[in-house]
Amino acid sequence: MSEEKKLWANVHQASKIYILPNAFTAGNLFFGFLSIILCIQAKFNFESQDRTIDQIAKLVTPEGSSLESGTGYYMLAILCILMSFFCDAFDGRVARASGKLSLFGKEFDSLADSVSFGLAPGLLMYFLILKPTSEMHQAIASFVMSTGWLIGFIFMLCAAVRLGRFNVLTNPYIEGHEKYEMGDFAGLPAPAAAGAVASIALTMLSFDLTNFTPVLIPLMLLISFFMVSNIPYPSFKHINWTTSTKFRSFVIIIICILLIVEFKECSFALIFLAYVFYPPIKYLPRAKRILTYKYKKIKRARMRQQGLPKRKDA
């Protein structure tokens, strides 16, 4: 019997609610919920009942845009998704560092993630990224209008499937879960996918790139596909203040910090997109070898069925 099974001998132990790690998870859920409210407020020009939110929205509204345009509320919604990302990065670390792990915390985290990294970015995508503009050609605008909701749903569906699969793969009562618990992620993590969507939206708002909406449709679908793929993505769960690193990794970290300082609005998009696309590019040679091996295996099987002699290159 594994150590986890000994620790969680009954439902009461497995459902314990530890305050500190679950407080971060609750913060993740709070910012996701707030992001949804701000997206709706920006889309339909609802007046906020909280003057503090209006004041903050005015501060983050780019020059040349009014608060009535909803840009400030969209900016706040994006920042809320990024705050959810940071809360999600800390809840598991706090639980592992304090030894306060529970099955309740794992399930609560996934439920919060489905809101913050599934529904919230899906709504942001539908309202802001995948919306037709007056400058678009009528046919393109009609296509975006008719497919935007579907693409937003596909993203949310893939995020939910990704989170459900992760819970199964890392279930402590299933043999072999350690490989997925501490190793690389199988598929793009939902928080990283949401961060990529939010950072793209932030760049579009900052540089007024809404006319390039059609280009983003295949990009959003590709990010959704990566979430449900088996492509290995690096996990940073093992990193803490005492972790040592290679010289190359250290240089990459410094470059990321410099990008954030120098480019500000588009730096997050560069960092998230680099994380999204580097593993698939790195995985291509391996995928090619797998496909070649399967092709040769099928070819040999067909040759045996036809009674043909085996060829060396088959």
C-alpha positions in Angstrom: 0.0 0.0 0.0 1.4 3.4 -1.0 2.1 6.2 1.4 -0.8 8.3 0.0 -3.2 5.4 0.7 -2.0 5.3 4.3 -2.3 9.0 4.7 -5.9 9.0 3.3 -7.3 6.0 4.9 -10.9 7.4 4.8 -13.0 10.1 3.3 -12.6 12.4 6.2 -8.8 12.5 5.9 -9.0 12.9 2.1 -11.5 15.8 2.3 -9.6 17.9 4.8 -9.5 21.6 3.9 -6.2 23.2 4.7 -6.5 27.0 4.9 -3.4 28.3 3.3 -3.2 26.3 0.0 -7.0 26.4 -0.5 -6.9 30.2 0.1 -4.7 30.5 -3.0 -7.1 28.3 -4.9 -10.0 30.4 -3.7 -8.1 33.5 -4.9 -7.7 31.8 -8.3 -11.4 31.3 -8.5 -12.2 34.8 -7.3 -10.0 36.4 -10.0 -11.6 34.1 -12.7 -15.1 35.1 -11.6 -14.1 38.8 -11.5 -12.7 38.5 -15.0 -16.0 37.1 -16.3 -17.9 40.0 -14.7 -15.5 42.5 -16.3 -15.8 40.9 -19.7 -19.6 41.2 -19.6 -19.3 44.7 -18.3 -17.0 45.7 -21.1 -19.1 44.0 -23.8 -22.4 45.5 -22.9 -21.2 48.8 -21.4 -22.8 48.1 -18.0 -22.1 50.7 -15.4 -20.0 49.3 -12.5 -21.5 49.5 -9.1 -18.1 49.7 -7.6 -16.3 53.1 -8.0 -13.0 51.5 -7.1 -13.2 49.2 -10.2 -14.1 52.2 -12.4 -11.1 54.1 -11.1 -8.7 51.2 -11.7 -10.2 50.7 -15.2 -9.5 54.4 -16.0 -5.9 54.0 -14.9 -5.3 51.0 -17.2 -7.2 52.4 -20.2 -4.8 53.1 -23.0 -4.4 56.7 -24.2 -6.9 57.6 -26.9 -9.6 55.2 -25.5 -12.5 56.1 -23.3 -13.9 54.1 -20.4 -17.2 53.8 -22.3 -15.3 51.8 -25.0 -14.8 49.0 -22.5 -11.1 48.8 -23.1 -10.2 49.5 -19.5 -12.6 46.7 -18.3 -11.0 44.3 -20.8 -7.6 45.2 -19.5 -8.7 44.5 -16.0 -10.3 41.2 -17.1 -6.9 40.2 -18.6 -5.0 41.1 -15.5 -7.5 39.0 -13.4 -6.7 36.0 -15.6 -3.0 36.6 -15.1 -3.6 36.9 -11.3 -5.4 33.6 -11.4 -2.4 32.1 -13.1 -0.1 33.3 -10.3 -2.5 32.1 -7.6 -2.6 28.7 -9.3 1.2 28.5 -9.4 1.4 29.0 -5.6 -1.4 26.8 -4.2 0.2 23.5 -5.1 3.7 24.7 -4.0 2.3 25.8 -0.6 0.5 22.5 -0.1 3.6 20.5 -1.0 6.0 22.7 1.1 3.7 22.5 4.2 2.8 18.8 3.7 -0.9 19.7 3.6 -2.0 17.7 0.6 -5.5 16.4 0.3 -7.7 15.0 -2.4 -10.2 17.9 -1.7 -7.5 20.4 -2.6 -6.7 18.6 -5.9 -10.4 18.6 -6.9 -11.0 22.1 -5.7 -8.0 23.3 -7.7 -9.3 21.7 -11.0 -12.8 23.2 -10.4 -11.4 26.6 -9.9 -9.1 26.2 -13.0 -12.1 25.3 -15.2 -13.6 28.7 -14.4 -10.4 30.8 -14.5 -8.7 29.0 -17.4 -11.7 27.6 -19.3 -14.7 29.9 -19.0 -13.0 33.2 -18.4 -10.5 33.1 -21.3 -13.2 31.5 -23.5 -15.5 34.5 -22.8 -12.6 36.9 -23.3 -11.8 35.2 -26.6 -15.4 35.4 -27.8 -16.1 39.0 -26.8 -12.7 40.6 -27.6 -10.4 38.5 -29.8 -12.9 36.8 -32.1 -15.2 39.7 -32.8 -15.8 41.3 -36.2 -14.8 44.9 -36.8 -16.1 47.5 -39.3 -12.8 47.4 -41.2 -13.2 43.7 -42.0 -14.5 42.5 -45.3 -18.2 41.5 -45.0 -17.5 37.8 -45.8 -14.7 37.6 -43.2 -16.8 39.5 -40.6 -19.7 37.1 -41.2 -17.4 34.1 -40.8 -15.9 35.5 -37.5 -19.4 36.3 -36.2 -20.8 32.8 -37.0 -17.8 30.8 -35.7 -16.5 32.9 -32.7 -18.8 31.3 -30.2 -17.8 27.8 -31.4 -14.1 28.5 -31.1 -14.6 29.9 -27.6 -16.5 26.8 -26.6 -13.9 24.5 -28.2 -11.2 26.2 -26.1 -13.3 25.8 -22.9 -14.1 22.2 -23.7 -10.4 21.3 -24.3 -9.5 23.0 -21.0 -12.1 21.0 -19.1 -11.0 17.7 -20.8 -7.3 18.6 -20.0 -8.1 19.2 -16.4 -10.2 16.0 -16.1 -7.4 13.9 -17.7 -4.8 15.5 -15.4 -6.8 14.5 -12.3 -7.1 10.9 -13.5 -3.4 10.7 -14.5 -2.3 12.0 -11.1 -4.8 10.2 -8.9 -2.8 8.8 -6.0 -4.9 5.7 -5.9 -3.9 4.7 -9.5 -0.6 2.9 -9.9 2.0 4.8 -11.9 0.6 8.2 -11.0 4.1 9.4 -9.8 5.3 9.7 -13.4 2.7 12.3 -14.2 2.7 13.9 -10.7 6.4 14.9 -10.8 7.3 14.6 -14.5 6.4 16.6 -17.6 2.9 17.5 -18.3 1.0 15.5 -20.9 -0.3 18.2 -23.1 -0.4 22.0 -22.7 -1.5 23.0 -19.2 -4.8 24.9 -19.1 -3.2 27.8 -17.1 -0.6 28.3 -19.7 -3.2 28.2 -22.5 -5.3 30.8 -20.7 -2.2 32.9 -20.1 -1.4 32.8 -23.8 -5.0 33.9 -24.7 -4.9 36.7 -22.1 -1.5 38.0 -23.2 -2.5 38.0 -26.9 -5.6 40.0 -25.9 -3.4 42.4 -23.9 -1.1 42.9 -26.9 -4.1 43.5 -29.2 -5.6 46.1 -26.9 -2.3 47.9 -26.3 -1.4 48.2 -30.0 -4.9 48.3 -31.5 -4.5 45.1 -33.6 -8.2 44.1 -33.7 -8.2 44.0 -37.5 -6.0 40.9 -37.3 -8.7 38.8 -35.7 -9.1 36.3 -38.5 -5.4 35.3 -38.2 -6.0 34.4 -34.5 -8.7 31.8 -35.3 -6.3 29.0 -36.3 -4.0 30.0 -33.5 -6.7 29.6 -30.9 -7.7 26.2 -32.3 -4.0 25.1 -32.3 -3.7 26.1 -28.6 -6.9 24.2 -27.9 -5.5 21.1 -29.6 -2.2 21.3 -27.7 -4.2 21.0 -24.4 -5.6 17.6 -25.3 -2.5 16.3 -27.1 0.2 14.0 -25.5 3.0 16.4 -26.3 5.3 16.6 -23.2 5.4 20.1 -21.7 8.0 21.0 -19.0 6.7 21.2 -15.4 8.1 23.7 -13.0 6.7 22.0 -9.8 10.2 21.0 -8.6 11.6 24.5 -8.8 12.1 26.4 -5.5 14.5 28.8 -3.8 17.2 26.1 -3.4 17.0 24.8 -7.0 20.1 25.0 -9.1 20.0 25.5 -12.8 22.2 25.2 -15.9 23.8 28.3 -17.4 21.5 28.2 -20.4 18.4 28.1 -18.2 19.7 30.9 -16.1 20.3 33.1 -19.2 16.7 32.4 -20.4 15.3 33.5 -17.1 17.2 36.7 -17.2 16.1 37.3 -20.8 12.4 36.8 -19.7 12.8 39.4 -16.9 14.4 41.8 -19.4 11.6 41.3 -21.9 8.9 42.0 -19.2 10.7 45.2 -18.2 11.5 46.4 -21.8 8.5 45.4 -23.8 5.8 45.4 -21.1 2.5 44.9 -23.0 3.8 42.3 -25.5 6.4 40.6 -23.2 3.8 38.2 -21.7 2.6 37.2 -25.1 6.2 36.4 -26.2 6.9 34.3 -23.1 3.6 32.4 -23.1 3.8 31.7 -26.9 7.4 30.5 -26.5 6.2 28.0 -23.9 3.3 27.0 -26.1 5.2 26.3 -29.3 8.7 25.3 -28.2 7.7 21.7 -27.0 5.8 20.9 -30.2 8.7 22.0 -32.4 11.1 20.0 -30.2 8.7 17.0 -30.4 8.5 17.0 -34.2 11.6 14.7 -34.8 10.2 12.2 -32.3 6.8 12.3 -33.8 8.3 11.7 -37.3 10.2 8.6 -35.9 7.0 7.2 -34.4 5.0 7.7 -37.6 7.8 6.2 -39.7 7.9 3.2 -37.4 4.1 2.7 -37.5 4.1 3.1 -41.3 6.8 0.4 -41.7 5.0 -1.9 -39.3 1.8 -1.6 -41.3 3.7 -2.1 -44.5 5.3 -5.3 -43.3 2.0 -6.6 -42.1 0.4 -6.0 -45.5 3.4 -7.7 -47.2 3.0 -10.8 -45.0 -0.7 -10.9 -45.8 0.0 -10.8 -49.5 2.8 -13.4 -49.2 5.5 -11.1 -50.5 9.1 -11.5 -49.5 10.4 -9.2 -46.7 12.4 -6.2 -48.0 15.3 -4.7 -46.1 13.9 -1.2 -46.3 10.4 -2.2 -45.3 
